[in-house]
């Protein structure tokens, strides 16, 4: 039994409309069920924005370091490939 009466399907539909996400009713219904199940297992309520993030960096500084590190890595790979050619 769900521990609260949140309307996950309605919240998901509003989130999708706000963010320009296209999904069928069936897809939204399935996702809403998953969120409801996850919410029942957790102590704190589900935040839809956090649920749909593809990444999670605790601070902006760490996020910037991660991006810079990837750029440096790609530049290093390009240099090594140019030498090998």
C-alpha positions in Angstrom: 0.0 0.0 0.0 1.4 3.4 -0.9 2.4 5.5 2.0 1.0 8.7 0.5 -1.6 9.8 -2.0 0.6 11.6 -4.5 -0.6 11.5 -8.1 2.6 10.4 -9.8 1.0 10.1 -13.2 -0.3 13.6 -13.1 3.0 15.0 -11.8 4.8 13.1 -14.5 2.5 14.5 -17.2 3.0 18.0 -15.9 6.8 17.4 -15.8 6.9 16.1 -19.3 4.8 19.0 -20.6 7.0 21.6 -18.8 10.2 20.1 -20.2 9.0 19.3 -23.7 9.2 15.5 -23.2 7.0 13.4 -25.5 5.8 10.1 -24.0 2.8 7.8 -24.6 0.2 7.3 -21.9 1.4 3.8 -21.5 5.1 4.9 -21.0 4.0 7.5 -18.4 1.9 5.0 -16.6 4.7 2.5 -16.4 7.1 5.2 -15.2 4.7 6.4 -12.6 4.3 2.9 -11.2 8.1 2.6 -10.9 8.3 5.9 -9.1 5.5 4.9 -6.8 7.2 1.6 -6.0 10.5 3.3 -5.4 8.8 5.9 -3.1 7.2 3.1 -1.1 10.7 1.7 -0.4 12.4 4.9 0.5 12.2 7.1 3.6 12.1 10.4 1.8 9.7 11.5 -1.0 10.8 11.2 -4.7 11.8 14.5 -6.4 11.0 14.1 -10.1 13.8 16.5 -11.2 16.3 14.4 -9.3 14.8 11.1 -10.6 15.3 12.1 -14.2 18.8 13.5 -14.0 21.4 11.5 -16.0 24.2 12.7 -13.7 24.6 13.9 -10.1 27.4 16.1 -8.9 27.1 17.4 -5.3 28.6 20.8 -6.1 29.0 23.0 -9.1 32.8 23.0 -8.6 32.9 19.2 -8.9 30.8 19.3 -12.0 33.1 21.8 -13.6 36.1 19.7 -12.7 34.5 16.6 -14.2 33.9 18.5 -17.5 37.4 19.9 -17.6 38.9 16.5 -16.8 37.0 15.0 -19.8 38.1 17.8 -22.1 41.8 17.3 -21.0 41.4 13.5 -21.5 40.0 13.9 -25.0 42.7 16.4 -25.9 45.4 14.0 -24.7 43.8 11.2 -26.8 43.9 13.4 -29.9 47.5 14.2 -29.3 48.5 10.6 -28.9 46.6 9.6 -32.1 48.2 12.4 -34.1 51.7 11.2 -33.0 50.8 7.6 -33.9 49.6 8.5 -37.4 
